[in-house]
Structures are given as structure tokens and as C-alpha cells.
Amino acid sequence: MKMLVEQYKEQGYDKIYVDVLADNNTRYFYEYLGAKFVKNIKIGRKILDESTYVWESVNDVLEKL
């Protein structure tokens, strides 16, 4: 995760986000790293709840990693 966020920083990104299925427990990891819940969306014919989490600053993520 740290290498990925460092690459985003090197490429000039500041704000990043991740989409995760709502019942996937990895969302707690993203929350721990400071990601803020933004919204739930529905996908396809089979209803899958997907949540979007956003970090306003890659520097904030790197501080936690």
C-alpha cells in the first residue's frame, strides 16, 4: 500500500479514492488509514453494495503507513 501511495504522490496525485464492496472487511483498513466514507452505489443486476472511500491527501495516508 505504501509503495502504491508513493507512486500516486510521484505522479502528482493528491486526492485518491478506493471502491470496496460494503461487506468486505478491508474497508476497516482504509478507515484506519484515514479514508472517509463517501457513498454507497449499486452494481449490475445482482445488487452489490459498493462503498467509496476517499483520502483528501496522499501525505496523510503516508503518515499512517
C-alpha positions as CSV (number, residue, x, y, z in Angstrom):
1,M,0.0,0.0,0.0
2,K,2.8,2.4,0.9
3,M,4.5,1.9,-2.5
4,L,1.3,2.5,-4.3
5,V,0.6,5.7,-2.5
6,E,4.1,6.9,-3.0
7,Q,3.7,6.3,-6.7
8,Y,0.5,8.3,-6.7
9,K,2.4,11.1,-5.0
10,E,5.3,11.0,-7.5
11,Q,2.7,11.2,-10.3
12,G,1.3,14.4,-8.8
13,Y,-1.9,13.0,-7.3
14,D,-3.1,14.3,-4.0
15,K,-6.7,13.1,-3.6
16,I,-7.2,9.4,-4.0
17,Y,-10.1,7.0,-3.5
18,V,-10.9,3.3,-3.4
19,D,-14.1,1.4,-4.1
20,V,-14.8,-1.7,-2.0
21,L,-17.8,-4.0,-1.6
22,A,-19.7,-2.9,1.5
23,D,-19.4,-6.4,3.1
24,N,-15.6,-6.6,2.6
25,N,-13.9,-6.1,5.9
26,T,-10.9,-4.4,4.2
27,R,-12.9,-1.2,4.5
28,Y,-11.8,-1.0,8.1
29,F,-8.2,-0.9,7.0
30,Y,-8.9,2.0,4.7
31,E,-10.8,3.8,7.5
32,Y,-7.8,3.2,9.8
33,L,-5.6,4.9,7.2
34,G,-7.9,7.9,7.3
35,A,-10.1,7.3,4.3
36,K,-13.5,8.9,4.7
37,F,-16.7,7.2,3.6
38,V,-18.3,9.0,0.7
39,K,-21.2,6.9,-0.7
40,N,-22.7,3.6,-1.5
41,I,-23.5,2.5,-5.1
42,K,-25.4,-0.4,-6.6
43,I,-23.8,-2.6,-9.3
44,G,-25.4,-4.6,-12.0
45,R,-28.4,-6.9,-12.0
46,K,-27.3,-8.6,-8.8
47,I,-27.5,-5.9,-6.2
48,L,-24.0,-5.5,-4.7
49,D,-23.4,-2.6,-2.3
50,E,-20.1,-0.9,-3.0
51,S,-18.7,1.8,-0.8
52,T,-16.4,4.6,-1.9
53,Y,-13.7,5.9,0.5
54,V,-11.6,9.0,-0.2
55,W,-8.3,10.4,1.1
56,E,-8.0,14.1,0.7
57,S,-4.2,14.0,0.8
58,V,-1.7,11.2,-0.1
59,N,0.6,12.8,2.5
60,D,-2.0,12.0,5.2
61,V,-2.0,8.3,4.1
62,L,1.8,8.1,4.0
63,E,2.0,9.4,7.6
64,K,-0.1,6.5,8.8
65,L,1.9,3.9,6.8
